[in-house]
């Protein structure tokens, strides 16, 4: 090996950094695990360097340029090898991007799902773009190591997208269920779904990756799945319309009943005022209403015309009113006479008859002969059989003394 080769190799060994052609890689692994003491480590502003030894993290170095020795970086003591006199560190160094990676395409089948609204089993598919960022480089390298080759962005992003798709299925189903929507109607939930995808990605959180934003995406179905969902949604919509029509009918009937009750209440209040202030009694008010009702009835049926018709209507109305008033006013019962009662003799024609003020034969005035008790002299009623004062039979009718 010539002098220039030695110088060239020595400088190479003393510089630990990401090569310029590989700046775009999310994860870059330094190819040599043997790092000389006092090597210069350069970490770009958009990354950090993670040191591993025997499968465990020994330290993380932030952006900047630093000399690798144990005085500057204490954790290097744990990775110094004694075989070289303490002049070499043995470690795996990963450079991990800490800035967002944008416009990452994703998509594919989500897997079998039960539609929350219709209960149909379908296999939706989703396609779109997202941006991701590594928020925990240590956790990311631990989770990523051994699953994909460092230096291959497609492998790294493919791994991240696979974990993201696992969360999409759960998030999509839960949001549609909470909103009462079918998977077919998920297009109306685009904004909420995008926010939910960002907020609920537990698999990605576990590996130190966060979704910053989900861009434009669409959810679609096979023709067969779509037809079944359309038919099922149509049946549900029809049932909902029928329920709504019934609810409107019930509400209308309730409104009509309320309006009718209001009308009755108003009429009752008006009737009460009329009875109290104008008619003076319910009988008089009822008689007046009967007159009005009878007149309206005759007019509606074409009874009478002109003055004669009006007179007939008033006569009928008055008759109905008087009949109602008479039916509602207590009437005194007509006088009754028993065959064995007091007999009165007309002083003019001598005809005998059972009481009254005038003779039934000649019309002359009658003088009723009074009846007195023979025991105590108390005046007796015309039909009395015993004295109410002493109990003497009413057989004699002597005139009172004096």
Residue pairs with C-beta under 8 A, 6 or more apart in sequence:
1 9
13 32
13 35
13 36
13 39
14 36
14 38
14 39
14 40
15 39
15 40
15 42
16 30
16 35
16 39
16 40
16 41
16 42
16 68
16 93
17 40
17 41
17 42
17 43
18 25
18 28
18 42
18 44
18 47
18 95
22 28
22 151
23 44
24 153
25 97
25 150
25 151
25 152
25 153
26 96
26 97
26 101
26 134
26 153
26 156
26 157
27 94
27 95
27 96
27 97
27 140
27 141
27 144
27 150
27 151
27 156
28 94
28 95
28 150
28 151
29 92
29 93
29 94
29 95
29 150
29 151
30 92
30 93
30 94
30 95
33 90
33 91
33 92
34 88
34 89
34 90
35 68
35 88
35 89
35 90
35 91
35 93
36 87
36 88
36 89
37 68
37 69
37 80
37 86
37 87
37 88
37 89
38 67
38 68
38 69
39 67
39 68
40 65
40 66
40 67
40 68
41 49
41 61
41 65
41 66
41 67
41 68
42 65
43 49
43 61
43 62
43 63
43 64
43 65
43 66
43 95
44 63
44 95
45 63
46 63
46 97
46 98
46 99
47 63
47 95
47 96
47 97
47 98
47 99
48 60
48 61
48 62
48 63
48 95
48 96
48 98
48 137
49 60
49 61
49 93
49 94
49 95
49 96
50 57
50 59
50 60
50 93
50 94
50 96
50 137
50 138
50 141
51 57
51 58
51 59
51 60
51 61
51 75
51 79
51 91
51 92
51 93
52 58
52 91
52 92
52 93
52 94
52 141
52 145
53 78
53 79
53 90
53 91
53 92
57 138
57 141
57 142
58 75
58 78
58 79
58 91
59 73
59 75
59 76
60 137
60 138
61 73
66 72
66 73
68 76
68 89
69 76
70 76
70 77
70 80
76 89
79 89
79 90
79 91
80 86
80 88
80 89
81 88
81 89
81 90
94 137
94 141
94 150
96 134
96 137
96 140
96 141
97 134
98 133
98 134
98 135
98 137
99 133
100 131
100 132
100 133
100 212
101 131
101 132
101 133
101 157
102 131
103 129
103 131
103 215
104 129
104 130
104 131
104 132
104 157
104 160
104 161
105 127
105 128
105 129
106 126
106 127
106 128
106 129
106 130
106 161
106 164
106 165
107 125
107 126
107 127
107 128
107 217
108 125
108 126
108 127
108 165
109 123
109 124
109 125
110 123
110 124
110 125
110 126
110 165
110 168
110 169
110 172
111 123
111 169
112 121
112 122
112 123
113 121
113 122
113 123
113 124
113 169
113 172
113 173
113 183
114 120
114 121
114 173
115 121
115 122
115 176
115 182
115 183
115 184
115 229
115 232
116 173
116 176
116 177
116 180
116 181
116 182
116 183
117 176
117 180
117 181
117 182
117 183
117 185
117 232
117 233
117 236
118 182
118 229
118 232
118 233
118 236
119 232
120 225
120 228
120 229
120 232
122 183
122 221
122 225
122 228
122 229
123 221
123 222
123 225
124 172
124 183
124 219
124 220
124 221
124 225
125 219
125 220
125 221
126 165
126 168
126 172
126 217
126 218
126 219
126 220
127 217
127 218
127 220
128 214
128 215
128 216
128 217
128 218
129 214
129 215
129 216
129 217
130 164
130 197
130 211
130 212
130 213
130 214
130 215
131 211
131 212
131 213
131 215
132 157
132 160
132 204
132 209
132 210
132 211
132 212
133 209
133 210
133 212
134 140
134 208
134 209
135 208
135 209
135 210
136 208
137 208
138 208
139 206
139 207
139 208
140 207
140 208
140 209
143 206
143 207
143 208
144 156
144 159
144 207
147 159
148 155
148 156
148 158
148 159
149 155
160 204
160 207
160 209
163 201
163 203
163 204
163 207
164 197
164 201
164 203
164 204
164 211
166 203
167 197
167 200
167 201
167 202
167 203
167 204
168 197
170 200
171 193
171 196
171 197
171 200
172 183
172 186
172 193
172 219
174 196
175 189
175 192
175 193
175 196
176 182
176 183
176 185
176 186
176 189
179 189
179 192
181 188
181 189
182 229
182 232
182 233
183 219
183 221
183 229
184 221
184 226
184 229
184 230
184 233
185 233
186 193
186 219
187 218
187 219
190 217
193 214
193 217
194 213
194 214
194 215
194 217
197 211
197 214
198 211
198 212
198 213
198 214
201 210
201 211
204 210
204 211
220 226
221 229
271 285
274 285
275 281
275 282
275 285
278 285
279 285
279 288
282 328
283 324
283 325
283 328
283 329
284 325
286 321
286 324
286 325
286 328
287 321
287 322
287 324
287 325
288 321
290 317
290 320
290 321
290 324
291 314
291 317
291 318
291 320
291 321
292 317
293 317
293 320
294 313
294 316
294 317
294 320
294 321
295 313
295 314
295 316
295 317
298 304
298 309
298 312
298 313
298 316
299 313
303 309
303 312
303 313
304 310
304 311
304 312
304 313
337 354
337 355
338 383
339 354
340 383
341 354
341 355
341 382
341 383
342 354
342 355
342 368
342 369
342 371
342 382
342 383
343 352
343 353
343 354
344 352
344 353
344 354
344 355
344 356
344 366
344 367
344 368
344 369
345 351
345 352
345 369
346 352
346 353
346 359
346 361
346 362
346 364
346 366
347 364
347 366
347 367
348 359
348 362
348 364
349 359
349 361
349 362
349 364
351 359
351 360
351 361
351 362
353 359
353 360
353 361
353 366
355 366
355 368
355 382
356 366
357 365
357 366
358 364
358 365
358 366
359 365
359 366
368 382
369 397
370 379
370 397
371 379
371 380
371 381
371 382
371 384
371 394
371 397
372 378
372 379
372 380
372 397
372 398
372 399
372 400
373 379
373 380
373 387
373 389
373 390
373 392
373 394
374 392
374 394
374 395
374 396
374 397
374 398
375 387
375 389
375 390
375 391
375 392
376 387
376 389
376 390
376 392
377 398
377 400
377 401
378 387
378 388
378 389
378 390
380 387
380 388
380 394
384 394
385 393
385 394
386 392
386 393
386 394
387 393
387 394
